[in-house]
Amino acid sequence: MSAIPITSQPMTLEEYLEFDYNAEGRYEYFDGEVIEMSGGSPEHSLLGSRLSRLLGNQLDLKGCLAYSSEVKIKVPTMLPYRYGDVSALCGQPIYELFGKQRLLTNPSLIVEVLSPSTEKYDRVSKLKAYKSIESLREYMLVWQDRKFVMLFTKHNEKFWFQSEYVGGETLKLESLECDLSVDEIYQGILPEPEQ
């Protein structure tokens, strides 16, 4: 990950938890380093809010939930928690108290909108860590510079399927029983290619 830590000295986990609890932005903890997760591009922000809204519109009718980027997700192999750009689940949300923080423990979908500085980290390290969440069934990566979505779907404990979607295609989120059109995700966010 190429993001720059916010402090020159490592923080203890206890110091980080107190810092993040009182902070205005979103910060993640990596072996003593604290990295600011906010401050993305306008496209990043628009894609995150669009996905949250598109999912929410479909999920509200089913009694399911879609969360924005503020929810803290417990990741067993990358403690204490991470912030996905969007997360969702059907059924009752389960939270765990970690210090003063409430962590969501049972998302079935996590979405990351890729930034140039975090693309490799989100595609490799975060995917590997997110696989440790027992309830997770789908992990979706959304590029912010072109109409391209990658979906990882859990087949079993060892195997995940990868599928890719471009403009004109629709992806099915099996864990939530809903569909998302790639064109609808990106509508008005990226310029349309010239004919």
Secondary structure, DSSP 8 states (H G I E B T S, - for coil): ----BS-SS---HHHHHHHHHH-SS-EEEETTEEEE-----HHHHHHHHHHHHHHHHHHGGGTEEEE-TTSEEE-TTS-SEE--SEEEEES---EEEETTEEEE---SEEEEEE-TTTHHHIIIIIHHHHTT-TT--EEEEEESSSSEEEEEEE-SSS-EEEEEEETT-EEEETTTTEEEEHHHHHTTTS-----
